[in-house]
Amino acid sequence: MLRMSKMTDYGIVLMTELARADGETRTTRELSARTRVALPSASKVLKGLLQAGLVVSHRGASGGYGLARPAEAISLAELVTALEGPVALTECGQHTSPAVPCELEAVCQVRGHWRLINQAIQEALGRLTLADLRAPAPRMPDRLVGLGLSSALPSSVTGVRS
């Protein structure tokens, strides 16, 4: 099974909530309450997103977190990469230098194919933005229709939890 970490899932949920804030700041406590992500987890994820430059923090009485750029300018690929690292389905998909060679590299017949698969996933995630995820009703963005996905996005993609 292919699965991203729970913290990445939380990051997507928190970022979607910030996108819904429409430029207003939200405290960690507010974000935790609105999303039901535990406060310690929300704090940890937001600190990582701050370091990645995806959110900004404001101190003071009206302080909190906000998106570093408009929701339309933050792709899901950028968000997942910031929280998980490079998108790669296999270990060899992450090897980018000869310093960390794969033990099967000399005989592997599919390594090039894995790179194509990883690139396709990266491109698909790159087409989806936080603006798409903040929409109240799951709807397939026009630019994703060509990927052969169904017209309704699952809750794991929309950030809408049942």
DSSP file (Angstrom, degrees, kcal/mol; ACC not computed):
  #  RESIDUE AA STRUCTURE BP1 BP2  ACC     N-H-->O    O-->H-N    N-H-->O    O-->H-N    TCO  KAPPA ALPHA  PHI   PSI    X-CA   Y-CA   Z-CA
    1    1 A M              0   0    0      0, 0.0     2,-0.5     0, 0.0     0, 0.0   0.000 360.0 360.0 360.0 136.2    0.0    0.0    0.0
    2    2 A L        +     0   0    0      2,-0.0     2,-0.3     0, 0.0    87,-0.0  -0.809 360.0 160.3 -91.5 129.5    1.2    3.5   -0.8
    3    3 A R        -     0   0    0     -2,-0.5     2,-0.2     0, 0.0     3,-0.1  -0.986  33.5-138.4-154.3 138.2    0.7    5.9    2.0
    4    4 A M        -     0   0    0     -2,-0.3    80,-0.0     1,-0.1     5,-0.0  -0.553  45.3 -86.3 -89.2 164.5    2.0    9.2    3.2
    5    5 A S     >  -     0   0    0     -2,-0.2     4,-2.1     1,-0.1     3,-0.1  -0.195  29.9-115.3 -69.6 160.5    2.7    9.8    6.8
    6    6 A K  H  > S+     0   0    0      1,-0.2     4,-2.7     2,-0.2     5,-0.2   0.868 117.1  56.4 -61.1 -37.8    0.1   10.9    9.3
    7    7 A M  H  > S+     0   0    0      2,-0.2     4,-2.3     1,-0.2    -1,-0.2   0.853 106.1  49.9 -66.4 -33.9    2.0   14.2    9.8
    8    8 A T  H  > S+     0   0    0      2,-0.2     4,-2.3     1,-0.2    -1,-0.2   0.910 109.9  50.8 -69.1 -41.4    1.8   14.9    6.1
    9    9 A D  H  X S+     0   0    0     -4,-2.1     4,-2.2     1,-0.2    -2,-0.2   0.938 111.6  48.2 -58.1 -46.9   -1.9   14.2    6.2
   10   10 A Y  H  X S+     0   0    0     -4,-2.7     4,-3.1     1,-0.2     5,-0.2   0.900 108.8  54.4 -60.5 -40.9   -2.2   16.6    9.1
   11   11 A G  H  X S+     0   0    0     -4,-2.3     4,-2.6     1,-0.2    -1,-0.2   0.898 108.5  47.9 -60.4 -41.6   -0.1   19.2    7.2
   12   12 A I  H  X S+     0   0    0     -4,-2.3     4,-2.2     2,-0.2    -1,-0.2   0.913 113.4  48.1 -65.7 -42.6   -2.5   19.1    4.2
   13   13 A V  H  X S+     0   0    0     -4,-2.2     4,-2.0     2,-0.2    -2,-0.2   0.930 114.1  46.1 -63.3 -46.1   -5.5   19.4    6.5
   14   14 A L  H  X S+     0   0    0     -4,-3.1     4,-2.2     1,-0.2    -2,-0.2   0.911 113.4  48.7 -64.4 -42.8   -3.9   22.4    8.4
   15   15 A M  H  X S+     0   0    0     -4,-2.6     4,-2.2    -5,-0.2    -1,-0.2   0.875 109.4  53.0 -66.0 -36.6   -2.8   24.1    5.2
   16   16 A T  H  X S+     0   0    0     -4,-2.2     4,-1.9     2,-0.2    -1,-0.2   0.900 108.4  50.5 -64.7 -39.8   -6.3   23.7    3.7
   17   17 A E  H  X S+     0   0    0     -4,-2.0     4,-0.9     2,-0.2    -2,-0.2   0.901 109.7  50.2 -64.5 -40.3   -7.8   25.3    6.8
   18   18 A L  H  <>S+     0   0    0     -4,-2.2     5,-0.5     1,-0.2     3,-0.4   0.875 107.7  54.1 -64.3 -35.9   -5.3   28.2    6.4
   19   19 A A  H ><5S+     0   0    0     -4,-2.2     3,-1.2     1,-0.2    -1,-0.2   0.880 106.0  52.5 -64.1 -36.9   -6.4   28.5    2.8
   20   20 A R  H 3<5S+     0   0    0     -4,-1.9    -1,-0.2     1,-0.2    -2,-0.2   0.725  94.1  72.4 -69.7 -21.0  -10.0   28.7    4.0
   21   21 A A  T ><5S-     0   0    0     -4,-0.9     3,-1.4    -3,-0.4    -1,-0.2   0.623  95.9-141.5 -71.1 -12.2   -9.0   31.6    6.4
   22   22 A D  T < 5S-     0   0    0     -3,-1.2    -3,-0.1    -4,-0.3    -2,-0.1   0.901  70.3 -35.9  53.8  51.0   -8.6   33.8    3.3
   23   23 A G  T 3 <S+     0   0    0     -5,-0.5    -1,-0.3     1,-0.3     2,-0.2   0.275 109.1 121.6  90.8 -11.2   -5.5   35.7    4.4
   24   24 A E    <   -     0   0    0     -3,-1.4    -1,-0.3    -6,-0.2    43,-0.2  -0.504  63.5-115.1 -81.1 154.6   -6.3   35.9    8.1
   25   25 A T        -     0   0    0     37,-0.2     2,-0.4    -2,-0.2    41,-0.2  -0.579  25.5-161.0 -87.1 154.7   -4.0   34.4   10.6
   26   26 A R  B     -A   65   0A   0     39,-2.2    39,-3.3    -2,-0.2     2,-0.1  -0.998  15.7-127.1-133.3 137.1   -4.9   31.5   12.8
   27   27 A T     >  -     0   0    0     -2,-0.4     4,-2.7    37,-0.3     5,-0.2  -0.376  28.7-111.0 -75.7 162.4   -3.3   30.4   16.1
   28   28 A T  H  > S+     0   0    0      1,-0.2     4,-2.6     2,-0.2     5,-0.2   0.905 121.2  52.9 -59.4 -40.9   -2.1   26.9   16.5
   29   29 A R  H  > S+     0   0    0      2,-0.2     4,-2.4     1,-0.2    -1,-0.2   0.911 109.6  47.7 -62.5 -43.5   -4.8   26.4   19.0
   30   30 A E  H  > S+     0   0    0      2,-0.2     4,-2.8     1,-0.2     5,-0.2   0.934 113.2  48.0 -62.8 -46.0   -7.5   27.6   16.6
   31   31 A L  H  X S+     0   0    0     -4,-2.7     4,-2.2     1,-0.2     6,-0.4   0.906 111.6  50.5 -62.3 -41.1   -6.2   25.4   13.8
   32   32 A S  H  X>S+     0   0    0     -4,-2.6     4,-2.1    -5,-0.2     5,-0.5   0.927 113.3  45.4 -61.5 -45.5   -6.1   22.4   16.1
   33   33 A A  H  <5S+     0   0    0     -4,-2.4    -2,-0.2     1,-0.2    -1,-0.2   0.907 114.8  47.3 -66.4 -41.7   -9.7   23.0   17.3
   34   34 A R  H  <5S+     0   0    0     -4,-2.8    -1,-0.2     1,-0.2    -2,-0.2   0.846 125.2  29.4 -69.5 -33.7  -11.0   23.6   13.7
   35   35 A T  H  <5S-     0   0    0     -4,-2.2    -2,-0.2    -5,-0.2    -1,-0.2   0.614  98.1-129.0-101.9 -14.9   -9.3   20.6   12.2
   36   36 A R  T  <5 +     0   0    0     -4,-2.1     2,-0.5     1,-0.3    -3,-0.2   0.709  57.0 146.8  66.6  22.5   -9.2   18.3   15.3
   37   37 A V      < -     0   0    0     -5,-0.5    -1,-0.3    -6,-0.4    -2,-0.2  -0.788  61.8 -99.9 -82.7 129.8   -5.5   17.7   14.8
   38   38 A A     >  -     0   0    0     -2,-0.5     4,-2.9     1,-0.1     3,-0.3  -0.185  29.8-118.9 -53.4 140.6   -4.0   17.3   18.3
   39   39 A L  H  > S+     0   0    0      1,-0.2     4,-2.6     2,-0.2     5,-0.2   0.871 111.4  50.0 -53.7 -46.2   -2.3   20.5   19.5
   40   40 A P  H  > S+     0   0    0      0, 0.0     4,-2.2     0, 0.0    -1,-0.2   0.911 114.2  45.8 -62.1 -39.0    1.2   19.0   19.8
   41   41 A S  H  > S+     0   0    0     -3,-0.3     4,-2.7     2,-0.2     5,-0.2   0.922 112.3  50.4 -67.7 -43.8    1.0   17.5   16.3
   42   42 A A  H  X S+     0   0    0     -4,-2.9     4,-2.7     1,-0.2     5,-0.2   0.919 111.4  49.5 -59.7 -43.5   -0.4   20.7   14.8
   43   43 A S  H  X S+     0   0    0     -4,-2.6     4,-1.9    -5,-0.2    -1,-0.2   0.921 112.1  47.4 -61.2 -45.8    2.4   22.7   16.5
   44   44 A K  H  X S+     0   0    0     -4,-2.2     4,-1.7    -5,-0.2    -2,-0.2   0.925 114.4  45.9 -62.8 -46.3    5.1   20.3   15.1
   45   45 A V  H  X S+     0   0    0     -4,-2.7     4,-2.4     1,-0.2     5,-0.2   0.917 111.2  52.1 -65.7 -43.5    3.7   20.3   11.6
   46   46 A L  H  X S+     0   0    0     -4,-2.7     4,-2.2    -5,-0.2    -1,-0.2   0.871 106.9  53.4 -63.1 -36.5    3.3   24.1   11.5
   47   47 A K  H  X S+     0   0    0     -4,-1.9     4,-2.2    -5,-0.2    -1,-0.2   0.906 110.2  48.0 -63.5 -40.6    6.9   24.5   12.6
   48   48 A G  H  X S+     0   0    0     -4,-1.7     4,-1.7     2,-0.2    -2,-0.2   0.891 111.3  49.7 -65.3 -39.9    8.0   22.3    9.7
   49   49 A L  H  <>S+     0   0    0     -4,-2.4     5,-2.4     2,-0.2     6,-1.0   0.842 109.4  52.8 -67.9 -33.0    5.8   24.2    7.3
   50   50 A L  H ><5S+     0   0    0     -4,-2.2     3,-1.2     1,-0.2    -2,-0.2   0.927 108.9  48.7 -65.6 -45.9    7.3   27.5    8.6
   51   51 A Q  H 3<5S+     0   0    0     -4,-2.2    -2,-0.2     1,-0.3    -1,-0.2   0.837 109.2  53.7 -62.7 -32.7   10.9   26.2    8.0
   52   52 A A  T 3<5S-     0   0    0     -4,-1.7    -1,-0.3    -5,-0.1    -2,-0.2   0.549 114.7-118.8 -79.1  -7.3    9.8   25.1    4.5
   53   53 A G  T < 5S+     0   0    0     -3,-1.2    -3,-0.2    -4,-0.4    -2,-0.1   0.669  83.2 115.9  80.1  16.7    8.6   28.6    3.8
   54   54 A L  S   <S+     0   0    0     -5,-2.4    14,-2.5    -6,-0.1    15,-0.5   0.716  77.2  31.5 -90.8 -22.5    5.0   27.6    3.1
   55   55 A V  E     -B   67   0A   0     -6,-1.0     2,-0.3    12,-0.3    12,-0.2  -0.901  69.4-146.3-127.4 161.0    3.5   29.5    6.1
   56   56 A V  E     -B   66   0A   0     10,-2.7    10,-2.1    -2,-0.3     2,-0.4  -0.918  13.7-141.3-120.5 152.0    4.5   32.7    7.9
   57   57 A S  E     -B   65   0A   0     -2,-0.3     2,-0.4     8,-0.2     8,-0.2  -0.903   8.3-160.4-116.5 147.1    4.1   33.4   11.6
   58   58 A H  E     -B   64   0A   0      6,-2.8     6,-2.0    -2,-0.4     2,-0.2  -0.988  10.6-147.1-125.3 131.3    3.0   36.6   13.2
   59   59 A R        +     0   0    0     -2,-0.4     3,-0.3     4,-0.2     2,-0.2  -0.519  51.7  48.9 -92.1 163.1    3.7   37.4   16.8
   60   60 A G  S >  S-     0   0    0      1,-0.2     3,-1.9    -2,-0.2    -2,-0.1  -0.481 103.0 -39.6 107.6-174.5    1.6   39.4   19.1
   61   61 A A  T 3  S+     0   0    0      1,-0.3    -1,-0.2    -2,-0.2    -2,-0.0   0.839 140.7  35.8 -60.3 -36.6   -2.0   39.6   20.2
   62   62 A S  T 3  S+     0   0    0     -3,-0.3    -1,-0.3     2,-0.0   -37,-0.2  -0.009  98.1 129.6-105.3  30.0   -3.4   39.0   16.7
   63   63 A G    <   +     0   0    0     -3,-1.9     2,-0.3    -6,-0.0    -4,-0.2  -0.112  16.2 106.4 -79.1 176.7   -0.6   36.6   15.9
   64   64 A G  E     - B   0  58A   0     -6,-2.0    -6,-2.8   -37,-0.1     2,-0.3  -0.979  65.0 -47.7 149.9-157.3   -0.7   33.2   14.4
   65   65 A Y  E     +AB  26  57A   0    -39,-3.3   -39,-2.2    -2,-0.3     2,-0.3  -0.823  45.0 172.3-112.3 150.5    0.1   31.4   11.1
   66   66 A G  E     - B   0  56A   0    -10,-2.1   -10,-2.7    -2,-0.3     2,-0.1  -0.948  42.7 -81.4-145.7 165.9   -0.9   32.3    7.6
   67   67 A L  E     - B   0  55A   0     -2,-0.3   -12,-0.3   -49,-0.3   -13,-0.1  -0.450  28.7-141.3 -68.7 142.7   -0.1   31.1    4.1
   68   68 A A  S    S+     0   0    0    -14,-2.5   -13,-0.2    -2,-0.1    -1,-0.1   0.754  86.6  13.5 -75.0 -24.9    3.2   32.4    2.8
   69   69 A R  S    S-     0   0    0    -15,-0.5     5,-0.1     1,-0.0    -1,-0.1  -0.902 103.9 -69.6-141.0 167.0    1.6   32.7   -0.7
   70   70 A P    >   -     0   0    0      0, 0.0     3,-2.1     0, 0.0     4,-0.3  -0.261  47.5-114.1 -58.3 149.7   -1.9   32.6   -2.1
   71   71 A A  G >  S+     0   0    0      1,-0.3     3,-1.2     2,-0.2    60,-1.2   0.808 116.6  60.8 -56.7 -31.6   -3.6   29.2   -2.0
   72   72 A E  G 3  S+     0   0    0      1,-0.2    -1,-0.3    58,-0.2    60,-0.0   0.692 102.6  52.9 -69.0 -17.8   -3.6   29.1   -5.8
   73   73 A A  G <  S+     0   0    0     -3,-2.1     2,-0.6     1,-0.1    -1,-0.2   0.343  92.8  80.1-101.6   5.2    0.2   29.3   -5.8
   74   74 A I    <   -     0   0    0     -3,-1.2    56,-2.0    -4,-0.3    57,-0.2  -0.935  67.4-157.9-117.2 111.7    0.9   26.4   -3.4
   75   75 A S  B  >  -C  129   0B   0     -2,-0.6     4,-1.9    54,-0.2    54,-0.3  -0.478  26.7-122.8 -86.3 157.1    0.7   23.0   -5.0
   76   76 A L  H  > S+     0   0    0     52,-3.2     4,-3.0    49,-0.9     5,-0.3   0.832 113.9  59.8 -64.1 -32.2    0.1   19.8   -3.3
   77   77 A A  H  > S+     0   0    0     48,-1.2     4,-2.5    51,-0.4    -1,-0.2   0.922 105.7  47.1 -61.5 -44.0    3.4   18.6   -4.7
   78   78 A E  H  > S+     0   0    0      2,-0.2     4,-2.0     1,-0.2    -2,-0.2   0.902 114.2  47.8 -64.0 -41.5    5.3   21.4   -2.9
   79   79 A L  H  X S+     0   0    0     -4,-1.9     4,-1.6     2,-0.2    -2,-0.2   0.936 113.5  45.5 -66.1 -48.4    3.4   20.6    0.3
   80   80 A V  H  X>S+     0   0    0     -4,-3.0     4,-3.3     1,-0.2     5,-0.6   0.908 113.0  51.3 -63.3 -41.9    4.0   16.9    0.2
   81   81 A T  H  X5S+     0   0    0     -4,-2.5     4,-1.5    -5,-0.3    -1,-0.2   0.892 108.2  52.5 -62.7 -39.3    7.7   17.4   -0.7
   82   82 A A  H  <5S+     0   0    0     -4,-2.0    -1,-0.2    -5,-0.2    -2,-0.2   0.858 121.1  32.0 -64.3 -34.5    8.1   19.8    2.2
   83   83 A L  H  <5S+     0   0    0     -4,-1.6    -2,-0.2     2,-0.1    -1,-0.2   0.786 134.9  23.1 -94.7 -30.9    6.7   17.3    4.7
   84   84 A E  H  <5S-     0   0    0     -4,-3.3    -3,-0.2     1,-0.3    -2,-0.2   0.673 100.1-122.4-108.2 -23.7    7.8   13.9    3.2
   85   85 A G     << -     0   0    0     -4,-1.5    -1,-0.3    -5,-0.6    -2,-0.1  -0.584  67.8  -6.0  98.3-173.0   10.8   14.7    1.0
   86   86 A P  S    S-     0   0    0      0, 0.0     2,-0.5     0, 0.0     7,-0.0  -0.212  79.5-108.2 -57.6 140.9   11.0   14.0   -2.7
   87   87 A V        +     0   0    0    -10,-0.1     2,-0.3    31,-0.1    35,-0.1  -0.593  58.1 148.0 -71.7 118.9    8.1   12.0   -4.1
   88   88 A A        -     0   0    0     -2,-0.5     6,-0.1     1,-0.1    27,-0.1  -0.926  39.4-159.4-155.6 128.1    9.4    8.5   -4.9
   89   89 A L  S    S+     0   0    0     -2,-0.3     2,-0.3    25,-0.2    -1,-0.1   0.732  83.8  34.4 -80.6 -22.8    7.6    5.2   -4.7
   90   90 A T  S >  S-     0   0    0      1,-0.1     3,-0.7    24,-0.1     4,-0.4  -0.878  85.1-113.6-128.3 161.9   10.8    3.2   -4.4
   91   91 A E  G >> S+     0   0    0     -2,-0.3     3,-1.8     1,-0.2     4,-0.6   0.883 115.4  58.5 -60.7 -38.9   14.1    3.7   -2.8
   92   92 A C  G >4 S+     0   0    0      1,-0.3     3,-0.6     2,-0.2    -1,-0.2   0.771  94.3  66.6 -67.3 -21.5   15.9    3.9   -6.1
   93   93 A G  G <4 S+     0   0    0     -3,-0.7    -1,-0.3     1,-0.2    -2,-0.2   0.691 101.2  49.6 -68.9 -17.0   13.6    6.8   -7.1
   94   94 A Q  G <4 S+     0   0    0     -3,-1.8     2,-0.7    -4,-0.4    -1,-0.2   0.601  82.9 104.1 -95.4 -13.9   15.3    8.8   -4.4
   95   95 A H    <<  +     0   0    0     -4,-0.6     7,-0.1    -3,-0.6    -3,-0.0  -0.574  32.2 154.1 -74.3 112.7   18.9    8.0   -5.4
   96   96 A T        +     0   0    0     -2,-0.7    -1,-0.2     1,-0.1    -4,-0.0   0.414  56.3  52.9-118.7  -1.8   20.2   11.1   -7.2
   97   97 A S  S >  S-     0   0    0      3,-0.2     3,-1.4     1,-0.1    -1,-0.1  -0.966  76.6-125.5-134.6 152.4   23.9   10.8   -6.6
   98   98 A P  T 3  S+     0   0    0      0, 0.0    -1,-0.1     0, 0.0    -3,-0.0   0.630 101.7  79.6 -68.9 -10.7   26.5    8.0   -7.2
   99   99 A A  T 3  S+     0   0    0      1,-0.3    -4,-0.0     2,-0.0     0, 0.0   0.749  99.4  39.5 -67.3 -23.1   27.4    8.3   -3.5
  100  100 A V  S <  S-     0   0    0     -3,-1.4    -1,-0.3     2,-0.0    -3,-0.2  -0.636  85.6-178.3-125.4  72.4   24.3    6.2   -2.6
  101  101 A P        -     0   0    0      0, 0.0     2,-0.3     0, 0.0    -5,-0.0  -0.342  28.3-117.6 -75.0 153.5   24.2    3.5   -5.2
  102  102 A C    >   -     0   0    0      1,-0.1     3,-1.3   -10,-0.1     4,-0.3  -0.708  18.2-132.3 -84.7 139.2   21.4    0.9   -5.4
  103  103 A E  T 3  S+     0   0    0     -2,-0.3     3,-0.2     1,-0.3    -1,-0.1   0.725 107.9  42.9 -67.0 -19.6   22.8   -2.6   -5.0
  104  104 A L  T >> S+     0   0    0      1,-0.1     4,-1.7     2,-0.1     3,-1.5   0.373  81.0 108.0-103.3   3.5   20.7   -3.7   -8.1
  105  105 A E  T <4 S+     0   0    0     -3,-1.3     3,-0.2     1,-0.3    -1,-0.1   0.847  74.3  55.6 -52.6 -41.8   21.5   -0.7  -10.3
  106  106 A A  T 34 S+     0   0    0     -4,-0.3    -1,-0.3     1,-0.2    -2,-0.1   0.771 122.6  26.0 -65.3 -26.3   23.8   -2.6  -12.6
  107  107 A V  T <4 S+     0   0    0     -3,-1.5    -1,-0.2    -4,-0.1    -2,-0.2   0.441  88.0 124.1-117.0  -2.2   21.1   -5.2  -13.5
  108  108 A C     <  -     0   0    0     -4,-1.7     4,-0.2    -3,-0.2    -3,-0.0  -0.421  34.7-174.3 -69.2 129.1   17.9   -3.4  -12.8
  109  109 A Q  S    S+     0   0    0     -2,-0.2    -1,-0.1     1,-0.1     4,-0.1   0.507  79.6  44.7 -97.3  -7.4   15.6   -3.3  -15.9
  110  110 A V  S  > S+     0   0    0      2,-0.1     4,-2.2     1,-0.1     3,-0.5   0.429  74.5 102.4-119.9   0.3   12.9   -1.0  -14.4
  111  111 A R  H  > S+     0   0    0      1,-0.3     4,-1.8     2,-0.2     5,-0.1   0.903  85.5  50.1 -55.3 -44.9   14.7    1.8  -12.8
  112  112 A G  H  > S+     0   0    0      1,-0.2     4,-1.5     2,-0.2    -1,-0.3   0.849 108.9  53.2 -61.5 -34.4   14.0    4.2  -15.7
  113  113 A H  H  > S+     0   0    0     -3,-0.5     4,-2.4     2,-0.2    -1,-0.2   0.891 104.5  54.6 -68.3 -39.7   10.3    3.3  -15.5
  114  114 A W  H  X S+     0   0    0     -4,-2.2     4,-3.0     1,-0.2   -25,-0.2   0.886 105.1  54.4 -61.7 -36.8   10.2    4.1  -11.8
  115  115 A R  H  X S+     0   0    0     -4,-1.8     4,-2.3    -5,-0.2    -1,-0.2   0.908 108.5  48.4 -62.4 -40.4   11.5    7.5  -12.6
  116  116 A L  H  X S+     0   0    0     -4,-1.5     4,-2.3     2,-0.2    -2,-0.2   0.904 112.4  48.5 -65.0 -41.4    8.7    8.0  -15.1
  117  117 A I  H  X S+     0   0    0     -4,-2.4     4,-2.2     2,-0.2    -2,-0.2   0.936 112.2  48.3 -64.5 -46.5    6.1    6.9  -12.6
  118  118 A N  H  X S+     0   0    0     -4,-3.0     4,-2.6     1,-0.2    -2,-0.2   0.900 111.4  51.0 -60.3 -40.8    7.5    9.2   -9.9
  119  119 A Q  H  X S+     0   0    0     -4,-2.3     4,-2.6    -5,-0.2    -1,-0.2   0.899 108.5  51.6 -64.6 -40.8    7.5   12.1  -12.4
  120  120 A A  H  X S+     0   0    0     -4,-2.3     4,-2.3     2,-0.2    -2,-0.2   0.904 111.7  46.8 -63.0 -41.2    3.9   11.4  -13.3
  121  121 A I  H  X S+     0   0    0     -4,-2.2     4,-2.7     2,-0.2     5,-0.2   0.927 112.0  50.6 -65.7 -44.5    2.8   11.4   -9.6
  122  122 A Q  H  X S+     0   0    0     -4,-2.6     4,-1.9     1,-0.2    -2,-0.2   0.912 111.5  48.2 -59.0 -43.5    4.8   14.6   -9.0
  123  123 A E  H  X S+     0   0    0     -4,-2.6     4,-1.0     2,-0.2    -1,-0.2   0.893 110.8  50.4 -65.7 -39.9    3.1   16.2  -12.0
  124  124 A A  H >X S+     0   0    0     -4,-2.3     3,-0.6     1,-0.2     4,-0.6   0.926 112.7  46.1 -64.3 -44.2   -0.3   15.2  -10.9
  125  125 A L  H >< S+     0   0    0     -4,-2.7   -48,-1.2     1,-0.2   -49,-0.9   0.831 108.1  59.1 -65.9 -31.1    0.3   16.5   -7.4
  126  126 A G  H 3< S+     0   0    0     -4,-1.9    -1,-0.2    -5,-0.2    -2,-0.2   0.733  99.9  56.2 -70.0 -22.5    1.7   19.7   -9.0
  127  127 A R  H << S+     0   0    0     -4,-1.0     2,-0.5    -3,-0.6    -1,-0.2   0.667  95.0  77.0 -82.2 -17.1   -1.6   20.4  -10.7
  128  128 A L    <<  -     0   0    0     -3,-0.7   -52,-3.2    -4,-0.6   -51,-0.4  -0.833  65.9-172.4 -99.1 127.7   -3.6   20.3   -7.5
  129  129 A T  B >>  -C   75   0B   0     -2,-0.5     4,-1.6   -54,-0.3     3,-0.5  -0.665  40.5-105.7-114.4 169.5   -3.4   23.4   -5.3
  130  130 A L  H 3> S+     0   0    0    -56,-2.0     4,-1.7   -59,-1.0   -58,-0.2   0.838 120.2  62.8 -61.4 -31.8   -4.6   24.4   -1.9
  131  131 A A  H 34 S+     0   0    0    -60,-1.2     4,-0.5   -57,-0.2    -1,-0.2   0.882 102.8  49.5 -60.6 -36.8   -7.2   26.5   -3.6
  132  132 A D  H X4 S+     0   0    0     -3,-0.5     3,-0.8   -61,-0.2    -1,-0.2   0.888 110.7  50.4 -66.8 -38.9   -8.6   23.3   -5.1
  133  133 A L  H 3< S+     0   0    0     -4,-1.6    -2,-0.2     1,-0.2    -1,-0.2   0.740 101.8  60.3 -74.8 -23.1   -8.6   21.6   -1.6
  134  134 A R  T 3< S+     0   0    0     -4,-1.7    -1,-0.2    -5,-0.1    -2,-0.2   0.618  75.4 115.1 -82.1 -10.1  -10.4   24.4    0.2
  135  135 A A    <   -     0   0    0     -3,-0.8     4,-0.1    -4,-0.5  -115,-0.0  -0.353  67.9-136.0 -59.3 135.5  -13.5   24.1   -2.0
  136  136 A P  S    S+     0   0    0      0, 0.0    -1,-0.1     0, 0.0    22,-0.0   0.852  87.9  49.5 -66.5 -34.7  -16.5   23.0    0.1
  137  137 A A  S    S-     0   0    0      2,-0.0     2,-0.3    23,-0.0    -2,-0.1  -0.898  94.5-112.3-108.8 131.9  -17.8   20.4   -2.4
  138  138 A P        +     0   0    0      0, 0.0     2,-0.4     0, 0.0    -5,-0.1  -0.444  49.2 163.7 -61.8 123.0  -15.5   17.8   -4.0
  139  139 A R        -     0   0    0     -2,-0.3    13,-0.2    -7,-0.2    -4,-0.1  -0.998  42.0-113.8-143.1 139.0  -15.2   18.6   -7.6
  140  140 A M        -     0   0    0     11,-1.2     5,-0.1    -2,-0.4     2,-0.1  -0.617  33.6-127.3 -74.9 116.2  -12.7   17.5  -10.2
  141  141 A P    >>  -     0   0    0      0, 0.0     3,-2.4     0, 0.0     4,-0.6  -0.398  21.0-119.4 -60.8 140.9  -10.6   20.5  -11.3
  142  142 A D  G >4 S+     0   0    0      1,-0.3     3,-1.1     2,-0.2     4,-0.5   0.833 111.4  60.5 -52.1 -38.2  -10.6   20.7  -15.1
  143  143 A R  G 34 S+     0   0    0      1,-0.2    -1,-0.3     2,-0.1     3,-0.1   0.610 104.9  49.9 -71.3  -8.7   -6.9   20.3  -15.4
  144  144 A L  G X4>S+     0   0    0     -3,-2.4     3,-2.0     1,-0.1     5,-0.6   0.548  83.7  88.4-101.5  -9.7   -7.1   16.9  -13.7
  145  145 A V  G X<5S+     0   0    0     -3,-1.1     3,-1.8    -4,-0.6     4,-0.2   0.866  80.9  61.8 -58.1 -38.2   -9.8   15.4  -15.9
  146  146 A G  G 3 5S+     0   0    0     -4,-0.5    -1,-0.3     1,-0.3    -2,-0.1   0.593  87.6  73.6 -65.8 -10.6   -7.2   14.1  -18.4
  147  147 A L  G < 5S-     0   0    0     -3,-2.0    -1,-0.3     2,-0.0    -2,-0.2   0.535 109.5-117.2 -81.4  -4.8   -5.7   11.9  -15.7
  148  148 A G  T < 5 +     0   0    0     -3,-1.8     2,-0.2     1,-0.2    -2,-0.1   0.720  62.7 148.7  79.0  20.6   -8.7    9.6  -15.9
  149  149 A L      < -     0   0    0     -5,-0.6    -1,-0.2    -4,-0.2     4,-0.1  -0.508  54.0 -95.6 -84.5 158.1   -9.8   10.2  -12.3
  150  150 A S        -     0   0    0      2,-0.2    -1,-0.1    -2,-0.2    -2,-0.0  -0.212  36.8-107.4 -66.8 165.1  -13.5   10.0  -11.4
  151  151 A S  S    S+     0   0    0     -3,-0.1   -11,-1.2   -12,-0.1     2,-0.5   0.681 104.1  62.2 -72.8 -17.0  -15.5   13.2  -11.3
  152  152 A A  S    S-     0   0    0    -13,-0.2    -2,-0.2   -12,-0.0   -13,-0.1  -0.939  80.3-139.0-111.4 127.9  -15.6   13.2   -7.5
  153  153 A L        -     0   0    0     -2,-0.5    -2,-0.1     1,-0.1   -13,-0.0  -0.606  24.9-113.0 -81.6 142.5  -12.4   13.4   -5.5
  154  154 A P    >>  -     0   0    0      0, 0.0     4,-1.9     0, 0.0     3,-1.7  -0.293  29.1-106.5 -70.1 161.3  -12.1   11.2   -2.4
  155  155 A S  H 3> S+     0   0    0      1,-0.3     4,-2.1     2,-0.2     5,-0.3   0.784 117.9  65.5 -60.7 -27.7  -12.0   12.9    1.1
  156  156 A S  H 34 S+     0   0    0      1,-0.2    -1,-0.3     2,-0.2     5,-0.1   0.770 109.7  38.3 -66.6 -23.2   -8.3   12.1    1.3
  157  157 A V  H <4 S+     0   0    0     -3,-1.7    -2,-0.2     3,-0.1    -1,-0.2   0.807 119.3  45.2 -93.0 -35.9   -7.7   14.4   -1.6
  158  158 A T  H  < S-     0   0    0     -4,-1.9    -2,-0.2     2,-0.2    -3,-0.2   0.713  97.9-129.7 -82.7 -20.4  -10.2   17.1   -0.7
  159  159 A G     <  +     0   0    0     -4,-2.1     2,-0.6     1,-0.3    -3,-0.1   0.444  64.9 133.5  83.0  -1.3   -9.3   17.4    3.0
  160  160 A V        -     0   0    0     -5,-0.3     2,-0.4    -6,-0.2    -1,-0.3  -0.748  41.7-158.9 -85.8 122.0  -13.0   17.0    3.8
  161  161 A R              0   0    0     -2,-0.6    -5,-0.0    -3,-0.1    -1,-0.0  -0.792 360.0 360.0-105.0 143.5  -13.5   14.5    6.6
  162  162 A S              0   0    0     -2,-0.4    -1,-0.1     0, 0.0    -2,-0.0   0.458 360.0 360.0 -92.0 360.0  -16.6   12.6    7.3
